[in-house]
Amino acid sequence: MFESRCGVLCNSCERKEMVKCKGCVNIEKPFWGGECGVKACCEDKKLKHCGVCESFPCDMLSSMGKEFGYDPAPRLEALRKWAAESKL
């Protein structure tokens, strides 16, 4: 079962309750009030998450969070897992 559009493991997020985030699949706008390009892209393409996109992994997804020091590898692995589960 997928938890986000981009592969973030929302159910394991330490900040989820503090910022009152319900997860991008359950909200119209991200908790920070801006726009998430990954969320918008998935919704425009009517995809549950990036792992099922024909362009996976795209540049936007692969670079997401790097400017803040986040490693994209765990998110990409989660997306691969969710995509494989959806094929079962």
Summary of the structure (lengths in Angstrom):
residues: 88
radius of gyration: 12.4
end to end distance: 11.6
largest distance: 35.7
contacts: 226
relative contact order: 0.20
helix: 41%
strand: 0%
